[in-house]
Amino acid sequence: MAEPLLQRNVRVRRIIAVDQKTAQALGDPVRMQILEALAHKPMSAEELTKALASAGQKKAITTIRHHLDALKNAGLIETTKMVEVRGAVMKYYGPVVRVFDFDTPSGTDDIHSKLIQETSSKLLKILRSIQVDKRFLSGFEKNNVACPFCKGNHSREKAAMEILNYSLARAMEGGDYAGLLALGKEAR
């Protein structure tokens, strides 16, 4: 047996729960920019075309509509409003996910590492309370699908992660979180 040239343990650093359709939809940089633009306000295809052009992404409106269809089919955006304009229907779209398409500033790894460690122990307490909740457990009595790789059942793990993910999204969209962001700006 040959000696390995490189061998190391790789740790999971992030958890992203997506299906194949969602992954494909997020794989296009224009779609990521569309999601970022829609995070600020619902827009029509025409408004998105103008907004993307001002951000350096000049695309035809038919291309933008194609991207909107892909995002909608993946469940990443929804129609928020329909307006009649000169006998036609104009649709406005809003995101159901929040994406951040930027790199973390360099030099913050040590700070983030310490915060991640502290937050992990707090989240473990929350996960423990979710896992023992009878309402949570009742949904898994009939769902015994074994993982083809480890023969374990990851449905409880995925559901707990989704509960945390949806809860985090709800907390961040509220006015209380906006107040926290304002406090952070004042502290600088």
C-alpha positions as CSV (number, residue, x, y, z in Angstrom):
1,M,0.0,0.0,0.0
2,A,1.3,3.4,-1.0
3,E,2.0,6.1,1.6
4,P,-0.4,9.0,1.5
5,L,1.0,12.3,0.2
6,L,-1.6,14.2,2.2
7,Q,-4.0,13.1,4.9
8,R,-6.1,15.2,7.2
9,N,-9.4,15.2,8.9
10,V,-11.9,17.6,7.4
11,R,-14.6,19.1,9.7
12,V,-18.0,20.3,8.6
13,R,-18.0,24.1,9.0
14,R,-21.4,24.9,7.6
15,I,-24.7,23.2,7.0
16,I,-26.7,24.0,3.9
17,A,-29.9,22.1,3.3
18,V,-30.8,22.3,-0.4
19,D,-32.3,19.9,-2.9
20,Q,-30.8,19.5,-6.4
21,K,-33.2,22.1,-8.0
22,T,-32.3,24.7,-5.4
23,A,-28.6,24.0,-5.8
24,Q,-28.9,24.5,-9.6
25,A,-30.8,27.7,-9.2
26,L,-28.2,29.1,-6.8
27,G,-25.4,28.1,-9.1
28,D,-25.8,31.0,-11.4
29,P,-24.3,34.4,-10.3
30,V,-27.1,36.4,-12.0
31,R,-29.6,34.5,-9.9
32,M,-27.7,35.3,-6.8
33,Q,-27.7,39.0,-7.7
34,I,-31.5,38.8,-8.3
35,L,-32.0,37.3,-4.9
36,E,-29.9,40.1,-3.3
37,A,-31.8,42.8,-5.2
38,L,-35.2,41.3,-4.2
39,A,-34.1,41.2,-0.5
40,H,-34.4,45.0,-0.6
41,K,-37.8,45.3,-2.1
42,P,-40.2,43.3,-4.4
43,M,-39.5,44.1,-8.0
44,S,-40.9,43.2,-11.5
45,A,-38.8,41.7,-14.2
46,E,-38.5,45.1,-15.8
47,E,-37.3,46.7,-12.5
48,L,-34.8,43.9,-12.0
49,T,-33.4,44.3,-15.5
50,K,-32.7,48.0,-14.7
51,A,-31.4,47.3,-11.2
52,L,-29.0,44.6,-12.5
53,A,-27.8,46.8,-15.4
54,S,-26.9,49.5,-12.9
55,A,-25.0,46.9,-10.9
56,G,-23.0,45.9,-14.1
57,Q,-25.1,42.9,-15.2
58,K,-26.6,44.0,-18.5
59,K,-29.1,41.2,-19.4
60,A,-32.2,41.1,-21.7
61,I,-35.5,41.1,-20.0
62,T,-36.2,37.6,-21.5
63,T,-33.1,36.3,-19.7
64,I,-34.2,37.9,-16.5
65,R,-37.6,36.2,-16.8
66,H,-35.9,32.9,-17.4
67,H,-33.9,33.3,-14.2
68,L,-37.0,34.3,-12.3
69,D,-38.8,31.2,-13.5
70,A,-35.8,29.0,-12.4
71,L,-35.8,30.8,-9.0
72,K,-39.6,30.4,-8.6
73,N,-39.5,26.7,-9.6
74,A,-36.8,26.1,-7.0
75,G,-39.1,27.8,-4.4
76,L,-36.6,30.6,-3.8
77,I,-38.9,33.5,-4.8
78,E,-42.7,34.0,-4.9
79,T,-45.0,36.3,-6.7
80,T,-45.9,39.1,-4.2
81,K,-48.1,41.3,-6.3
82,M,-49.8,41.4,-9.7
83,V,-50.8,44.6,-11.4
84,E,-52.6,45.3,-14.6
85,V,-50.6,47.5,-16.9
86,R,-52.0,48.5,-20.3
87,G,-54.0,45.2,-20.5
88,A,-51.1,43.0,-19.4
89,V,-50.3,41.6,-16.0
90,M,-47.1,42.7,-14.4
91,K,-45.8,40.4,-11.6
92,Y,-43.7,41.5,-8.7
93,Y,-41.4,39.0,-6.9
94,G,-40.0,38.6,-3.5
95,P,-37.4,36.2,-2.0
96,V,-38.2,33.4,0.5
97,V,-34.5,33.0,1.2
98,R,-31.8,35.5,2.1
99,V,-28.5,35.1,0.4
100,F,-25.3,37.0,1.1
101,D,-23.0,36.9,-1.9
102,F,-19.8,38.4,-0.5
103,D,-16.6,37.3,1.2
104,T,-16.0,37.7,4.9
105,P,-13.4,40.5,5.5
106,S,-9.9,39.2,6.0
107,G,-8.5,39.2,9.6
108,T,-11.8,38.3,11.2
109,D,-11.2,34.5,11.4
110,D,-9.9,34.5,15.0
111,I,-12.8,36.7,16.2
112,H,-15.3,34.5,14.3
113,S,-13.8,31.3,15.6
114,K,-14.2,32.4,19.2
115,L,-17.8,33.5,18.6
116,I,-18.6,30.3,16.8
117,Q,-17.3,28.3,19.8
118,E,-19.4,30.3,22.2
119,T,-22.5,30.2,20.1
120,S,-22.2,26.5,19.4
121,S,-22.6,25.6,23.1
122,K,-25.7,27.9,23.3
123,L,-27.2,26.3,20.2
124,L,-26.5,22.8,21.5
125,K,-28.8,23.6,24.5
126,I,-31.5,24.8,22.0
127,L,-31.1,21.6,19.9
128,R,-31.4,19.5,23.0
129,S,-34.7,21.1,23.8
130,I,-36.0,20.6,20.3
131,Q,-34.9,16.9,20.2
132,V,-36.8,16.1,23.4
133,D,-40.0,18.1,22.6
134,K,-42.9,15.6,22.1
135,R,-44.3,17.7,19.3
136,F,-41.0,17.4,17.4
137,L,-40.7,13.7,18.1
138,S,-44.3,12.8,17.0
139,G,-43.5,13.8,13.4
140,F,-40.9,11.1,13.1
141,E,-42.7,8.0,14.3
142,K,-43.4,6.7,10.8
143,N,-40.4,8.3,9.0
144,N,-37.7,5.6,9.2
145,V,-35.8,6.2,6.0
146,A,-32.3,4.8,6.3
147,C,-29.3,6.7,4.9
148,P,-27.8,4.6,2.1
149,F,-24.3,5.4,3.4
150,C,-24.4,5.0,7.1
151,K,-27.8,3.2,7.6
152,G,-28.8,5.9,10.1
153,N,-31.9,8.1,9.9
154,H,-31.1,11.8,9.4
155,S,-34.7,13.1,9.2
156,R,-34.7,14.3,12.8
157,E,-31.3,16.0,12.2
158,K,-32.5,17.7,9.1
159,A,-35.8,18.8,10.7
160,A,-34.0,20.3,13.8
161,M,-31.7,22.2,11.4
162,E,-34.6,23.5,9.5
163,I,-36.3,24.6,12.7
164,L,-33.2,26.6,13.6
165,N,-32.8,27.9,10.1
166,Y,-36.4,29.2,9.8
167,S,-36.3,30.6,13.4
168,L,-33.1,32.4,12.6
169,A,-34.6,33.9,9.4
170,R,-37.7,35.0,11.2
171,A,-35.7,36.6,14.0
172,M,-33.5,38.4,11.5
173,E,-36.4,39.8,9.5
174,G,-38.0,41.4,12.6
175,G,-37.7,44.9,13.7
176,D,-35.8,43.9,16.9
177,Y,-32.9,42.6,14.7
178,A,-32.9,45.9,12.8
179,G,-32.5,47.6,16.1
180,L,-29.6,45.4,17.0
181,L,-27.9,46.3,13.7
182,A,-28.3,50.0,14.4
183,L,-26.7,49.5,17.9
184,G,-23.8,47.8,16.2
185,K,-23.3,50.8,13.9
186,E,-23.4,53.2,16.8
187,A,-20.8,51.3,18.7
188,R,-18.2,51.8,16.0
